[in-house]
Amino acid sequence: MPKKTDEPQIKEIKPSALSISPIFSNNFAISTQDDIVIIDYGFVSRAYCSPNEIEDKQVASICIPWDTIEYLSKTLREILADHKKEINSKNNKNIK
């Protein structure tokens, strides 16, 4: 007869590679602490149980230190500036 314990049993379910690939992701919350910034993402992804099912929403929280946030912000500004130049260049070609 198996022993009964008061401790809960933890069962780890390893997702397949498909289940961790988001189909759609958007940022929905940012909060700050003294040492970190917490960015919560909600996304729709494939279900763990069946590769053809879609789960409604999953949430992932990312904790980033302030110096990394500064670097991320600088890098994103540069990427956005290049993207805007590219879009404006395409729009100007279409107008001519």
N, C-alpha and C positions, 0 to 999 in steps of 0.2 A: 504494500500500500504506500503511495507517495506521501512524503512529508508535507504537512500544511504549514505555511509560514505566513506571518503578518505582512511581510514585505511584498510590495507589488512587483510583478514580473514585467520587465521592460523588453519589448520585442521590437527590434529594429527592422524596418522595411526598407530595403534598398531599391530606389526607383531605377527604372531603365534610363538609358541616355535620352530617349524621346521624351520622357516625362519631365525632364528638367529644361527642355528647350521651350521657352515661352513663344506663344503665337502672337500675343499682343501684350505690351507692357506700358504702363503709364505711372508717373510719379504721383502719389496722392498725399504724402505727408512728409514734412521735414521738421525735426525738432532739434534743439541745441542743448548741450550740456557744457560744463566748464571745459572739459577736455576733448569732447567729440561732437560730431554732428551725426544725427541718426536720420537716414533716408529710408522711408518705407515705400515699397513698390507693390502694387497690386497687379496681377497678371492672370490671364487665362492661359491654361496649359493643358496638355494631354493628361488624362487621368492615370493614376498609378496602376489601376486594376486592368484596364483594357486600352490598348493603343488607339482604338477608334472612338472612345468616349472623350468628351471635353468637360473638364471641371469648370465650375462657375468662376471661382476666383481663388487664387493663392496669394499669400503675402510674404514678402522677403524684406527683412530689415538689414540695412548695411550701416555699420558704425565706422565713421571715418575721422581721423584726427584732423585738427584745424589746419596744420601745415599742408596736409594732403588736399584738403578742401581748397586752399588757396591755389595750389598747383592745378587742380582740376578746373577751377574757375578760370584761370588764365588760359589753359589749354582749350577749354570750350569757347572762350571769347575769340581766340584765334581761328578756331575751326568755323565758328559762325560768321566771322568777318570774311573768310575765304569763300564760304558758301554764298553769302550775299553778293560778293563780287561776281561769282559764277552765274548766279540767277540774273543779276542785272545785265551781265554781258549777253546772256541768251535772250533776254527781253529786248535789248537794244538791237540785236541782229534780226529779231522777228519784226520790229517796227520798220526797219529800213526796207 
